[in-house]
């Protein structure tokens, strides 16, 4: 019996859609958490500084809502993929 130890056999574990969805959800969840903390703790000095870097509270709120829409979109695509 012959065994091939050096055979370059590769397997694709996840479909490309799953990989893209994971990246979308990771990206959006991270920015939702960051912008949510900044908006919630806006009275603290460190948060004021970071909100100013983002362009103000309006820009932080816009980013928060924008990422929320794409997070929901990613979740819906994932649920429909499961069905």
Secondary structure, DSSP 8 states (H G I E B T S, - for coil): ----TT-------S-HHHHHHHHHHHHHHHHHHHHHHHHHTTTSHHHHHHHHHHTSHHHHHHHHHHHHHHHHHHHHHHHHHH-
